[in-house]
Amino acid sequence: MHDDHNHPPAETPEIDDTPAEGQPAGYYHSRKDRIFVRAVQGEYNLGKELEKLRAMPRVRKASEIKFVDGPQAYSRHYVEPKDGISQLFHIHLEEYGPGGKSQKHGHVNEAAFYILDGEGYEIHDTIKYDWKAGDIAIVHNNCVHQHFNASDTKPARALVLKTKPMFVFMNMLFQKTVEPRKTEPAPGGEGFEVREEEDDYNHPSEGY
């Protein structure tokens, strides 16, 4: 039997933005507390949850979402479970400054990096894989990996699609940061400012 009585909604938990030890305040990747899978609760028919989902925006404007972190690796988070739009996807834009690199880390879920511009490479479990604009870089399950911009004069950009929320929902929980994001520019990247404005960086004007 199920309980049809009305219950007061649970309070939304506050997010602890306290940075991890040795990390700067305000960095997304420094947060100790994140929402990986949001709560879905309420009446048995979940009508209110469906109504709330249908009221969510169908287009998220880049102009309304700013890049965070840096100065080597920046992120613009388009969709996360905490937004209430999707429990399946985590979608974000990555921009690597000249000579920049991401954190070194591993997790159970897969990820796909669609390279919008620039040239760079991956290190997956000590193996190097090169990429350039138009390529797809795949991070497979349980892989310790890191992303690198190969140029010390130009930035690189990738659209990232991950199904981490679904993996977490299925109790595939392991993930670990081996080396955090750098908080100082790479040589050649001093003075670089992340490109907030959108242009068509997808294909070079001269073709492939």
Salt bridges, closest charged atoms under 4 A:
ASP3 OD2 - HIS7 NE2 2.93
ASP4 OD1 - HIS2 NE2 2.98
ASP17 OD1 - ARG31 NE 3.46
GLU43 OE2 - LYS48 NZ 3.78
GLU49 OE2 - ARG38 NH2 3.87
GLU49 OE1 - LYS52 NZ 3.47
ASP69 OD2 - HIS29 NE2 3.99
ASP69 OD2 - ARG181 NH1 3.61
GLU80 OE2 - LYS82 NZ 3.98
GLU80 OE1 - HIS90 NE2 3.81
ASP83 OD2 - ARG60 NH1 3.19
ASP83 OD1 - LYS82 NZ 3.25
GLU94 OE2 - HIS92 ND1 3.00
GLU94 OE1 - ARG181 NH2 2.95
GLU95 OE1 - ARG157 NE 2.67
GLU95 OE1 - ARG195 NH2 2.86
ASP117 OD2 - ARG195 NH1 2.77
GLU122 OE1 - HIS124 NE2 3.00
GLU122 OE1 - HIS147 ND1 2.64
ASP130 OD1 - LYS128 NZ 3.95
GLU179 OE2 - LYS101 NZ 3.41
GLU196 OE1 - ARG76 NH2 3.10
GLU198 OE2 - ARG76 NH1 2.48
GLU198 OE2 - ARG157 NH1 3.50
